[in-house]
Amino acid sequence: MRKAIVFLAVSGLIGLACGQPAVEWERTYLATDCSGFRDVRATRDGGFIAVGHACVRPDSARAAWLVKLNDLGDTLWTRMYRPAERSHGITVAEVRTGGFVIAVEGQDDTTLSAAFLIRTDADGDTLWVRRYTYGGVEYVGSVIPTSDGGFLLCGCTEDLGAGPFDAWAVKTDANGDTLWNRAFRFAVDDYTLASSVSEMDDGYILAGSLYRSMSADWQCFLAVLDHQGDTLWVRHYGSWADESLVDAKIHPNGGYALAVSVSHYDPEQPSGGTILRIAENGDSLWSAAVYGGGTWFNELRVLPDGGYAVSGYIPSGQGGQSYSFLRRLDCLGDSLWEMGFTAPYTGRGAFLALDRSNDGGFILSGNAMRDTLYGGAWALKTESDPLVTRGPAVSSPHRFTLLQNDPNPFNPRTEITFELTVSADVLLHVFDLLGREVAVLHEGMATAGEHRVSFDGTGLPSGIYVCRLEVDGRTESHKMVLLR
């Protein structure tokens, strides 16, 4: 079994080897001599479902390829689907009533691309296939089952190759019949590309990228739609500096989280990744640059403790090896641990998808090149994340300890705990990011032992605040997020 390569000093990374999980298993899969995974999801039975492509003989056209795995990565069954001559499985989701829905991008004997949904039973046998169109050329971003039993497909559409791309979303019923079919252009004369969709109680979020053709720059967008597909609001993020959205998720504590890849044509400005935390009204709360060094993100997961897991890769140069990574972040985007992996066979390949397994670990899938022409599918499962859900304590050699506030993020109250080994004169204050004091929680003597203090953020705007504990002239601080 291939060992995980922990990045300790790639692109300036240090100190990230604390608490990462071990690799539980790693497998490669071949349907034909040209196979690969594009997406993977954990399933309710403890196993996994992966989708991608496989070459079909004798004409070497491609079929969408669905693979069911057990919890150890063993193949239970495989299926191929070919709604078009060249069909690529883009994403898959398990359906509450049983079985799966697959979003497929297909082409026939023309260069025009079409979007398909394939509904299967629990064994992968086809229940129905539907084709969806708007402008004549369609590309698939994502699909989700919706709470009404139907599905929501997103991507982008072009008017028969004659105009800019528009973001595109189709809502269907449980049988795949269209309820509404909408295109969106969120910037005049620019390309609007949707790559991610999620459901909320009162509608949906649609997220993706805007491309400005005149300057060849990218920016991100986040739009909130009602259940009929009407736009309630849309916000843009980034500075038109080649910032493209990779993934967007609804945060369990309210608001949204975006994973963004930032690329530069200037080789002296390496590519990197950024996590954006967005409030419910679309305001940006904070951003965290994960690192540069040619990094590309591909998927984001929001974890039960409010933190994040993000996967991505660093492309190879001059035919050399490429590296895939899995990084764990806390609720403020600070790195907790990272694992890096080299693809099997030739060392060239990448993980393209990430999900959280039922046991608290992670599943990754993608492609691995076997030679210069052909590749195989690649999947890896980690053991459960060893980090506890509560924020770690910050230990000090100076006779006091400040714990992370709980809950964090909070609205509007949170509890702050500090411990003293001896009685001491204590100052516990809260500041905003401009350094302005917003609260004095304790000022004076405190006895040895544990102390708990409540902070009420009523009347304060959403944002990041700093709790600072000062004991005998020495300080410890934590960032806290007020999220309304």
Residue pairs with C-beta under 8 A, 6 or more apart in sequence:
1 23
1 25
1 26
2 23
2 26
2 341
2 342
2 344
3 23
4 20
4 22
4 23
4 339
4 340
4 341
5 323
5 339
5 340
5 341
5 342
6 16
6 17
6 20
6 338
6 339
6 340
7 13
7 16
7 323
7 325
7 338
7 339
7 340
8 14
8 15
8 16
8 17
10 293
10 314
10 323
10 340
11 270
11 291
11 292
11 293
11 294
11 295
11 314
12 291
12 293
13 291
13 338
16 327
16 335
16 336
16 337
16 338
17 337
18 336
18 337
19 336
19 337
19 386
19 387
20 328
20 337
20 338
20 339
20 386
21 339
21 361
21 362
21 382
21 383
21 384
21 385
21 386
22 382
22 383
23 339
23 380
23 381
23 382
23 383
24 361
24 381
24 382
24 383
25 72
25 73
25 380
25 381
26 73
26 344
26 378
26 379
26 380
26 381
27 73
27 378
27 379
27 380
28 344
28 345
28 368
28 376
28 377
28 378
28 379
29 35
29 37
29 50
29 67
29 75
29 376
29 377
29 378
29 379
30 376
30 377
31 54
31 55
31 65
31 78
31 80
31 377
32 54
32 55
32 56
32 57
33 55
33 370
33 374
34 53
34 54
34 55
34 60
34 62
34 373
34 374
34 375
35 52
35 53
35 54
35 55
35 65
35 375
35 376
35 377
36 52
36 53
36 366
36 367
36 375
36 376
36 377
37 50
37 51
37 52
37 67
37 352
37 353
37 365
37 366
37 367
37 377
37 378
37 379
38 51
38 52
38 53
38 88
38 89
38 90
38 91
38 352
38 353
39 50
39 51
39 52
39 89
39 90
39 91
39 92
39 352
39 353
39 365
40 48
40 49
40 50
40 51
40 92
40 353
40 354
40 355
40 363
40 364
40 365
40 379
41 48
41 49
41 50
41 92
41 93
41 94
41 355
42 48
42 355
42 356
42 357
42 358
42 363
43 49
43 68
43 94
44 94
44 358
46 70
46 71
46 358
46 359
47 68
47 69
47 70
47 71
47 76
48 68
48 69
48 71
48 73
48 355
48 357
48 363
48 379
48 381
49 66
49 67
49 68
49 69
49 92
49 94
49 100
50 66
50 67
50 69
50 92
50 353
50 365
50 377
50 379
51 64
51 65
51 66
51 67
51 89
51 90
51 91
51 92
51 102
52 64
52 65
52 67
52 88
52 89
52 365
52 367
52 377
53 62
53 63
53 64
53 65
53 87
53 88
53 89
54 62
54 63
54 65
54 80
55 61
55 62
55 63
56 62
56 63
56 80
56 82
61 82
61 85
61 86
62 86
62 87
62 88
63 80
63 81
63 82
63 87
64 80
64 81
64 82
64 83
64 87
64 88
64 89
64 102
64 104
64 118
65 78
65 79
65 80
65 89
65 377
66 78
66 79
66 80
66 81
66 89
66 92
66 100
66 102
66 120
66 124
67 75
67 77
67 78
67 377
68 75
68 76
68 77
68 78
68 124
69 75
69 76
69 379
70 76
71 357
71 359
73 379
73 381
77 123
77 124
78 124
79 120
79 124
79 125
81 87
81 89
81 102
81 104
81 118
81 126
81 129
83 104
83 106
83 116
83 118
83 129
83 131
84 104
84 106
84 107
84 108
84 114
84 116
85 106
85 107
85 108
85 109
86 106
86 107
86 108
87 104
87 105
87 106
87 116
88 104
88 105
88 106
89 102
89 103
89 104
90 103
90 104
90 105
90 140
90 141
90 142
91 102
91 103
91 140
91 142
91 143
92 100
92 101
92 102
92 103
93 100
93 101
93 143
93 144
93 145
94 100
94 145
95 101
95 119
95 145
96 145
96 149
97 149
97 174
98 121
98 122
99 119
99 120
99 121
99 122
99 127
100 119
100 120
100 122
100 124
101 117
101 118
101 119
101 120
101 143
101 145
101 151
102 117
102 118
102 120
102 143
103 115
103 116
103 117
103 140
103 142
103 143
103 153
104 115
104 116
104 117
104 118
104 140
105 113
105 114
105 115
105 116
105 138
105 139
105 140
106 113
106 114
106 115
106 116
107 113
107 114
108 114
111 161
112 136
112 137
112 160
112 161
113 137
113 138
113 139
114 131
114 132
114 133
114 138
115 131
115 132
115 133
115 138
115 139
115 140
115 153
115 155
115 170
116 129
116 130
116 131
116 132
117 129
117 130
117 132
117 143
117 151
117 153
117 172
117 176
118 126
118 128
118 129
119 126
119 127
119 128
119 129
119 176
120 126
120 127
121 127
128 175
128 176
129 176
130 172
130 176
130 177
132 138
132 153
132 170
132 178
132 181
133 157
134 157
134 168
134 170
134 181
134 183
135 157
135 158
135 159
135 160
135 163
135 166
135 168
135 183
136 157
136 158
136 159
136 160
136 161
137 157
137 158
137 159
137 160
137 161
138 155
138 156
138 157
138 158
138 168
139 155
139 156
139 157
139 165
139 193
140 153
140 155
141 154
141 155
141 156
141 193
141 194
141 195
141 196
141 197
141 208
142 153
142 154
142 155
142 195
142 196
142 197
143 151
143 152
143 153
143 154
143 197
144 151
144 152
144 197
144 198
144 199
145 151
146 152
146 171
146 199
147 199
148 173
149 173
149 174
150 171
150 172
150 173
150 174
150 179
151 171
151 172
151 176
152 169
152 170
152 171
152 172
152 197
152 199
152 204
153 169
153 170
153 172
153 197
154 167
154 168
154 169
154 170
154 194
154 195
154 196
154 197
154 206
154 208
155 167
155 168
155 194
155 195
156 165
156 166
156 167
156 168
156 191
156 192
156 193
156 194
156 208
157 165
157 166
157 168
157 183
158 164
158 165
158 166
164 185
164 189
164 190
164 191
164 192
164 213
165 191
165 192
165 193
165 211
166 183
166 184
166 185
166 192
167 183
167 184
167 185
167 186
167 192
167 193
167 194
167 206
167 208
167 221
167 223
168 182
168 183
168 184
168 194
169 181
169 182
169 184
169 194
169 197
169 204
169 206
169 225
169 229
170 178
170 180
170 181
170 182
171 178
171 179
171 180
171 181
171 229
172 178
172 179
173 179
180 228
180 229
182 229
184 192
184 194
184 206
184 223
184 231
185 192
186 192
186 210
186 221
186 223
186 234
186 236
187 210
187 212
187 219
187 221
187 236
189 213
190 210
190 211
190 212
190 213
191 210
191 211
191 213
192 208
192 209
192 210
192 211
192 221
193 208
193 209
193 210
193 211
194 206
194 207
194 208
195 207
195 208
195 209
195 245
195 246
195 247
196 205
196 206
196 207
196 208
196 245
196 247
196 248
196 249
197 204
197 205
197 206
197 207
198 204
198 205
198 248
198 249
198 250
200 224
200 250
202 226
202 227
203 224
203 225
203 226
203 227
203 232
204 224
204 225
204 227
204 229
205 222
205 223
205 224
205 225
205 248
205 250
205 256
206 222
206 223
206 224
206 225
207 220
207 221
207 222
207 223
207 245
207 248
207 256
207 258
208 220
208 221
208 245
209 218
209 219
209 220
209 221
209 243
209 244
209 245
210 218
210 219
210 220
210 221
210 236
211 217
211 218
212 218
212 219
212 240
215 240
217 240
217 241
217 242
218 238
218 240
218 241
218 242
218 243
218 244
218 263
219 236
219 237
219 238
219 239
219 240
219 243
220 236
220 237
220 238
220 243
220 244
220 245
220 258
220 260
220 276
221 234
221 235
221 236
221 237
221 245
222 234
222 235
222 237
222 248
222 256
222 258
222 278
222 282
223 231
223 232
223 233
223 234
223 235
224 231
224 232
224 233
224 234
224 282
225 231
225 232
226 232
233 281
233 282
235 278
235 282
237 243
237 258
237 260
237 276
237 278
237 284
238 260
241 262
241 264
242 262
242 263
242 264
242 265
243 260
243 261
243 262
243 274
244 260
244 261
244 263
245 258
245 259
245 260
246 259
246 260
246 261
246 273
246 296
246 297
246 298
246 299
246 300
247 258
247 259
247 297
247 298
247 299
247 300
248 256
248 257
248 258
248 259
248 300
249 256
249 257
249 300
249 301
249 302
250 256
250 302
251 257
251 277
251 302
251 306
252 302
252 304
252 306
253 306
253 407
253 409
253 411
253 483
254 279
254 280
254 409
254 411
254 483
254 484
255 277
255 278
255 279
255 280
255 285
255 483
256 277
256 278
256 280
257 275
257 276
257 277
257 278
257 300
257 302
257 308
258 275
258 276
258 278
258 300
259 273
259 274
259 275
259 276
259 297
259 299
259 300
259 310
260 273
260 274
260 275
260 276
260 297
261 271
261 272
261 273
261 295
261 296
261 297
261 312
262 271
262 272
262 273
262 274
263 271
263 296
264 270
264 271
270 292
270 293
270 294
270 295
271 292
271 293
271 294
271 295
271 296
272 289
272 290
272 291
272 292
272 293
272 295
273 289
273 290
273 291
273 295
273 296
273 297
273 310
273 312
274 287
274 288
274 289
274 290
275 287
275 288
275 290
275 300
275 308
275 310
275 329
275 333
276 284
276 286
276 287
277 284
277 285
277 286
277 287
277 288
277 333
277 481
278 284
278 285
279 285
279 462
279 483
279 484
280 484
283 462
285 462
285 463
285 464
285 481
285 483
286 332
286 333
286 464
286 481
287 333
288 329
288 332
288 333
288 334
290 297
290 310
290 327
290 329
290 333
290 335
293 314
294 314
294 315
294 317
295 312
295 313
295 314
295 325
296 312
296 313
296 314
296 315
297 310
297 311
297 312
298 311
298 312
298 313
298 350
298 351
298 352
298 353
298 354
299 310
299 311
299 352
299 353
299 354
299 355
300 308
300 309
300 310
300 354
301 308
301 309
301 310
301 354
301 355
301 356
301 362
302 308
303 309
303 356
303 385
304 389
305 331
305 387
305 388
305 389
305 390
306 331
306 407
306 408
306 409
307 328
307 329
307 330
307 331
307 336
307 387
308 328
308 329
308 331
308 333
309 326
309 327
309 328
309 329
309 354
309 356
309 362
310 326
310 327
310 329
310 354
311 324
311 325
311 326
311 327
311 351
311 353
311 354
311 364
312 324
312 325
312 327
312 351
313 322
313 323
313 324
313 325
313 350
313 351
314 322
314 323
314 325
315 322
315 350
316 322
316 347
316 348
319 348
320 347
320 348
321 342
321 343
321 346
321 347
321 348
322 343
322 347
322 348
322 349
322 350
323 340
323 341
323 342
324 340
324 341
324 342
324 343
324 349
324 350
324 351
324 364
324 366
325 338
325 339
325 340
325 341
326 338
326 339
326 341
326 351
326 354
326 362
326 364
326 382
327 335
327 337
327 338
327 339
328 335
328 336
328 337
328 338
328 385
328 387
329 335
329 336
330 336
330 391
331 391
331 408
331 409
331 481
332 464
332 479
332 481
336 387
337 387
339 382
341 351
341 364
341 380
343 349
343 350
343 366
343 367
343 368
343 369
343 378
344 368
344 376
344 378
345 368
345 369
345 370
345 371
345 375
345 376
346 368
346 369
346 370
346 371
348 368
348 369
349 366
349 367
349 368
349 369
349 375
349 378
350 366
350 367
351 364
351 365
351 366
351 378
351 380
352 365
352 366
352 367
353 364
353 365
353 366
354 362
354 363
354 364
355 362
355 363
356 362
356 363
357 363
357 381
357 382
359 383
359 384
360 384
360 385
361 381
361 382
361 383
361 384
361 385
362 381
362 382
362 385
363 379
363 380
363 381
363 382
364 379
364 380
364 381
365 377
365 378
365 379
365 380
366 377
366 378
366 379
367 375
367 376
367 377
367 378
368 375
368 376
368 377
368 378
369 375
370 376
390 404
390 406
391 403
391 404
391 405
391 406
391 408
391 478
392 404
393 401
393 402
393 403
393 404
394 401
394 402
394 403
394 404
394 476
394 478
395 401
396 402
396 474
396 476
398 471
398 472
398 474
399 420
399 421
399 422
399 424
399 471
399 472
400 418
400 419
400 420
400 421
400 424
400 426
400 469
400 471
400 474
400 476
401 418
401 419
401 476
402 416
402 417
402 418
402 467
402 469
402 476
402 477
402 478
403 416
403 417
403 418
403 419
404 478
405 414
405 415
405 416
405 455
405 467
405 478
405 480
406 414
406 415
406 417
407 414
408 414
408 480
408 481
409 480
409 481
409 482
409 483
410 457
410 480
410 481
410 482
410 483
411 457
411 482
411 483
411 484
412 456
412 457
412 458
412 460
412 482
412 484
413 454
413 455
413 456
413 457
413 458
414 454
414 455
414 457
414 480
415 452
415 453
415 454
415 455
416 428
416 441
416 452
416 453
416 454
416 455
416 467
417 450
417 451
417 452
417 453
418 426
418 428
418 450
418 451
418 453
418 469
419 449
419 450
419 451
420 426
420 446
420 447
420 448
420 449
420 451
420 471
421 448
422 448
423 445
423 446
423 447
423 448
424 445
424 446
424 471
424 472
425 444
425 445
425 446
425 471
425 472
426 442
426 443
426 444
426 445
426 446
426 469
426 470
426 471
427 442
427 443
427 468
427 469
427 470
427 471
428 440
428 441
428 442
428 443
428 453
428 467
428 468
428 469
428 470
429 437
429 439
429 440
429 441
429 467
429 468
429 470
430 437
430 438
430 439
430 440
430 441
430 455
430 465
430 466
430 467
430 468
430 480
431 437
431 438
431 465
431 466
431 468
432 438
432 463
432 464
432 465
432 466
433 463
433 464
433 465
433 466
438 460
438 465
439 455
441 453
441 455
441 467
442 451
442 453
455 467
455 480
457 465
457 482
460 482
461 482
461 484
462 482
462 483
462 484
463 481
463 482
464 479
464 480
464 481
464 482
465 479
465 480
465 481
465 482
466 477
466 478
466 479
466 480
467 477
467 478
467 479
467 480
468 475
468 476
468 477
469 475
469 476
469 477
